[in-house]
Amino acid sequence: MAIEWYSCANCGKAVRSGDGNPSSYGCSKADFHNWSELGEVGRKNYSCSNCGLVIQADGNPSSYGCSEGSFHNWSELGEVGSRSYSCSNCGAIVQADGNPSSYGCPGGYHNWSEL
């Protein structure tokens, strides 16, 4: 069974699950999580410019389930790699082998520094 990404439209939490929808209990912003399936875990980094969520997928993730807007607005940051980068504008951290794309930052543009 494939491992899928899920995001909660209420609190913005993202989890990976191979068993279908994660538990609805424990949402920090509402009585229950409101999960949306984003797609399979993959080898490219993506960032949502609305909520700042960063996930790894092979294709463009689903736009449903954004906690900061009606829909996720994804930008591809590049291939997953072995070095860690942090954005000084939004705090996102990604694993990449080269400088990730600057697009998709809720703070305007990602400003990456290698950790």
N, C-alpha and C positions, 0 to 999 in steps of 0.2 A: 504494500500500500504506500502511496506517495505521501510525503510530508507536506502539508499545506500551511500557508500563513493565514491568520485571522486577525482582524482588528476590531476593536470595540468603538462604536460610534459615540458612546457616552463619555468614556474616559481616555480614549486614545491608546490604550494598551494593545500591544501586538504580541501574539504567541504563535508558536508552531505546534501543529498537532497532526498525528497520523491516524487518529481515531475519530475523525469528524469534528463537529462543533465542540469547542472546549466548554467547561462548566460555566453556567451563567452567573454563578454566585461570586461575590467578592468585588464587585465594581465599586470604585472609589467615588464615583460621581452620580450614581443612580442605584436603584434597588437591585438591578440586574445588568450584566453585560449585554450589549446588543451587537453580536458578532456578525461580521461580513467576511466571507472567504475572499482572499486576495489573489490566491494562486499558489502554485508549487514553489517550494524553496529551490533556488537555483544559483547560478554563478555570476550574475550581474547585480550591482548595487543600484537601488532606486531610492529617490528621496521625494517626499510630498512637499510641495511649496506651501500648502495650506497649514498642515499640522506638524511638519518636521519629521514624520515617521520615516525611518530608513529600514528597508528590507532587502533581501537578496532573492531574485527570481530569474528565470530564463527568458521570460517574455514580459511585456507590459502588464503590471498587476491590475486587478480590477479597481475601478474608481469608487466603488461603494464603500461606505463605512467610515468616512472621514469625521473626526471629532471636531474639526474647526471650520468646516464648510459643508456644502451639500455633497461634494465629491472630492476624492483625492485628485491631485494634479501632479502626476509622476514625471520625474526627469531621470533619465539613465545617467548614472555617475561613472560607470565603467565596470570592468571585470573585477570580481573578488580576487584578492591577492593575499600576500603574507605580511605586509607592513601596515601599521595602524596610522590613520590620519584623523585629526580632529578639526572641526570647523569652529572658528572663534566667534562667528555670528550666532549660530544656533546650538552649538554644543554636540552636534552629531559626530559619531565616530564610525568610521568604515575601515574595512580591511581591503587594501588594494596594493598593486605592485608599482603604480605610478600615481602622480597627482590626479585625484578624481575631478570630474567635471564641476564647474562652479555653479551650474544651474540647479534649480529646485530648492533653494534655501528660503525659509520663511522670512529671513532677515534681508532679503535682496539677492545676494550672491554668496555662495559658500566661499570661505577664506580658509583653505586647508593648511595645516601644519603637520608634519610627520611627528609622531610621538616617539 
